């Protein structure tokens, strides 16, 4: 949830860059909805399955006591659907920070000018 909150805090900066944030979770609707109650305003999908994870190449882990779930997987998708950056974790660490994403987007925009 802290990761989502960090992205929410930088939403004005992301809006200025014309960026949209979407999250997807293996959680079911009640748990996914609880994130919205914390002030998250971007779209959150829920119910990600192992098949969904396989489609995007994400790791699917078995982690007691929670059971199986998708590991963190992130994409920065540019204009025209071009993947500008991705991150595939095989465990609970290794997530892209919002600051890194903003720096990557700003750097790409500077090179385009």
N, C-alpha and C positions, 0 to 999 in steps of 0.2 A: 504494500500500500504506500510505503514511503516513496518508492520509485514513481508511482503515479502522481503523488502529491508534488514531487519536484517538477514534473512536466506541467502540471497544472499551474504552479507558481510562475513558470516562464511562458505561460500561454500568450500574454501580450506581445512578447518578443517573437514567438512563433507566428502569431497572427500577422505581425508586421512583415514577416518573411513569406507570407501567404502559405503557411504550412498547416496541415491538419494532422491531428493525432488520433489514432485508433488503437485500442487495446483488445486483446482476445485472451480469454481465460478458459481453462478446463473446468472451472467452477460451474456449478449449476446456478440458475437464475437468482435464488435468494441471496447467495453469497456475492455474486456479481453486482446485484442491485445495492448491496451495502456500501460498495465503493462510491456510488452516486450520492449516498447520504453524507459523505465526507467532503463534498464540494467539488468533486470531479465533474467537469462539464463536457468532456469529450466522449465519443461513443465507445462502449465496452461490449464486445461480443462475449458470449458465454457458451459453455458446453463443447469446447474444442475436444475432438476425439483423437485417438491414436491415428486413425486414417487421415484426419486433417493435418496432424503433425507430419506424417510421412509425405504428404503432398508438398509441403514447404521445406522438407528436409530437416525438420527439427528433431532433436533428441527426445525420446520418450522414456522417462525414468520411473523406477519403482522405488518409492521412498516411504518406508514405514514411519510413522503410523498413518500417514495420509494416503498411502496407496500410490497408484500410477498417475502421472500427470506429465504434461509437456514442460520441457525445460525452457528457460528464457530464450527467445528468438526474436530478433529485431531487424527491421528493414527501414532504410531511408529510400523512399521511392520518389524519383524526380518527375519532371514533366514527361509526358508520353509513356509513363510506366517503366522508365529506366531505373534499375536498382543502383543507387549511388553508394550504398554501404549496407553491410549486413553483419550480424553478430549471432553466432550459434553457441550457446553454452551447453556444457555437458553436466552442469551442476548448478548450485544456487548462486554462484559468483560469476562476474564477467558481463555485467549489463552495461549498455551504452548510456552515458549520462546525457542529460539534456544539453549541458554545456558543450560536450563533444559534438552533438548533432548540430547545434547552432554554428559552431566553428566550421564544421564541414560544409554546411549550406552556405555560410558567408564566403568561405574560400572558393567554393564552386561559382558563386555569383560574381565574385571579383574576377575570376579567370574568364568568365563569359563576357565581361564588359570590354 
